[in-house]
Amino acid sequence: MSIFDPSPILLAYIFVQRFVFFEVLGLLALLRVIVGRGAARLPAAVTLAICVAVIAASLAPALGLQGHPFYRQMASIMAYQGGVALPLFASALFATSLLLGDRRWRWIDGAHLIGLLAFVLLWIATKF
């Protein structure tokens, strides 16, 4: 491996950031919207909308839509603070449903916490 080859940890982080994190978070948010009750559905619905927008922006270059204004705006939002701000924001928004008593299927919160922890640890590993 030469000095110009990217680290496997960095490649894994970029892959998870672009093609895994928002898909899994969106699935968990969709489950919370479907089975949740009351106010617990609102943060999940907003998180789901963010995840759908990010997934659409991630797929835009493959569909030839990189010239669309939506893609340009989302690309700059997704790149803010090295790409870690939006995943943490969406995750924190989804975590607000923890504070609401109307949630069901509490294992969703555990899965969310494990996924967030894995993402943050992978991000920290890219720094060293």
Secondary structure in CASP SS format (residue, H / E / C, confidence):
PFRMAT SS
TARGET T0000
AUTHOR 0000-0000-0000
METHOD secondary structure of the structure
MODEL  1
M C 1.00
S C 1.00
I C 1.00
F C 1.00
D C 1.00
P C 1.00
S C 1.00
P H 1.00
I H 1.00
L H 1.00
L H 1.00
A H 1.00
Y H 1.00
I H 1.00
F H 1.00
V H 1.00
Q H 1.00
R H 1.00
F H 1.00
V C 1.00
F H 1.00
F H 1.00
E H 1.00
V H 1.00
L H 1.00
G H 1.00
L H 1.00
L H 1.00
A H 1.00
L H 1.00
L H 1.00
R H 1.00
V H 1.00
I H 1.00
V H 1.00
G C 1.00
R C 1.00
G H 1.00
A H 1.00
A H 1.00
R H 1.00
L H 1.00
P H 1.00
A H 1.00
A H 1.00
V H 1.00
T H 1.00
L H 1.00
A H 1.00
I H 1.00
C H 1.00
V H 1.00
A H 1.00
V H 1.00
I H 1.00
A H 1.00
A H 1.00
S H 1.00
L H 1.00
A C 1.00
P C 1.00
A C 1.00
L C 1.00
G C 1.00
L C 1.00
Q C 1.00
G C 1.00
H C 1.00
P H 1.00
F H 1.00
Y H 1.00
R H 1.00
Q H 1.00
M H 1.00
A H 1.00
S H 1.00
I H 1.00
M H 1.00
A H 1.00
Y H 1.00
Q H 1.00
G H 1.00
G H 1.00
V C 1.00
A H 1.00
L H 1.00
P H 1.00
L H 1.00
F H 1.00
A H 1.00
S H 1.00
A H 1.00
L H 1.00
F H 1.00
A H 1.00
T H 1.00
S H 1.00
L H 1.00
L H 1.00
L C 1.00
G C 1.00
D C 1.00
R C 1.00
R C 1.00
W C 1.00
R C 1.00
W H 1.00
I H 1.00
D H 1.00
G H 1.00
A H 1.00
H H 1.00
L H 1.00
I H 1.00
G H 1.00
L H 1.00
L H 1.00
A H 1.00
F H 1.00
V H 1.00
L H 1.00
L H 1.00
W H 1.00
I H 1.00
A H 1.00
T H 1.00
K C 1.00
F C 1.00
END
